[in-house]
Amino acid sequence: MIEVKSPAKINLYLNIISKLDNGYHEIESAFQIIDLCDVIRFYPNSNGICINSNEDIKLEKNIIFKAARSLNSYTNQNNSIQIELDKKIPMGAGLGGGSSNAASTLIALNIIWDLNLKHSELMKLGKKLGSDVPFFIKGKNAFVGGIGEKIKEKESIDEKVVLIYPEIHCSSAFMYKKFDDSANEYEDNSQNSFWGVYRDIFPEIDNFYINNISDVEICLSGSGSCMFIRYKKDEELEKILKIIPPRWRFFLTKPLQYTPLSKEFKIFGV
């Protein structure tokens, strides 16, 4: 059995530049890896690709299954594996959990199945699975542009991070559509282009933002729903925890310079 940690990311900022003719969006963003991780375990198996998860996820829609199947298709092989996913990163929260899972699966199975695919080949496969997957395959904090294919290394932030999860699931496709339909009617927010759409759809988010933004800098990750606040001192943390509504979840996280998988499998720089 091989166990790997599949980390989340936050968007320090996210600007939507334009919608392209192919339906994708050009963005500018800064991705920061954090130590909130899903755990993926790989077991020997002779009955195809099998996946179990603590979350109710349909197999045909599971990006881990798609990643494993794409490796088999690309290499014209029929390898088998038993995969168990212990999901800790909230889904539909703008934290890149699914993309991270796909990247971790590609990297791990490339080694487990002894495929010897080059880093560039994994990046190519990852791009087909999702725009954020190449970032997680590269495994380093980065400025990200284009539709996710432009990746430039950056240093980690030094603050700790409180993630605030309001128990809301945001579909990226839905949020991008709402943004496009809004025709830029919302006030500009340089931290994240989705703020206006997000606050408009969910009044409780708007109230939380209005009531607290003058005291702390509240940031939005991805297309939502997770927000985050950076801090350095314990006194700041105490202040932050007091403003989080009781029914919302929160996570105390730390920044990482690299994904755990980069170190565990020594693929960094390949």
C-alpha positions, 0 to 999 in steps of 0.5 A: 500500500502506498499513501499520499497526501493531496493538498489544497490551494488558495488563490491569493488573488484571481482576476478574470481577464476575458472569455475566450472563443473556445468557452474558457476564460483567461485568468491571472492568479497566484496559487498558494499550497496549504497543508489541508490535504486529502489522503489517497491510498493505493493498493494492489488489485487485479480487477481493473480500476476500483475506487472507494471514498468517504464521500458519495462520488459517482465513479464515472464523474470521479476525477481520480478514476478519469486520471487513472483511466487516462494513463491506461489509455495513453500507454495502451495498457490495462493496469489495475489498482484499488484506490481509497480516497479519504476526503478532507478538503471541502468539495465545491469550495474553490480549493482545487481538491479535485485537481489535486487528487487528479495530479496526485493520482497521475504522479503516483500511478506513473511510479506504481505502474512503472510507466516512466512517463516524462513530466511533460507527458503528465502535464499534457494529460493533466491539462485535459483533466482540468485547468488546475491539474498542471499546477499541482503536477508541477507542485510549486507555488506559482503565478498562473495565467492563461487558462492555467497553462502559464505557470511561473514559480513564486515564493510561499507566503509566510502568514498562517491561514484561517479557511472559512467554509460556509457549507456552500457548494459552488460549481465553477461552471455555474459561477463562471456563467453567472459572472459572464451574464453579469456583464461586469455590473459589480464593483471591481474587487482586485482580490477576486473577480467572483466576489460580486457574483458570490455576494449577490447569490448568497445574502449571508455571505454579503452580510458577513463580508460587509460586517467584517471587512473593515476589521480584517481582510477577507479573501475568496479562493477560486470561484468560492465558496471558501474564504480565507484570512491571513494572520501572524499572531495568536491575538489576530487568530482570536479576533478572526475566530470570533467573527465566524458564524457558529454553523460554518466550518473553519480550518487552521492551515499553514502555507507549504512551498511544495506539494507533499508528493513532490518530496515523497516521490522526489519528482520535483524538477523532473 
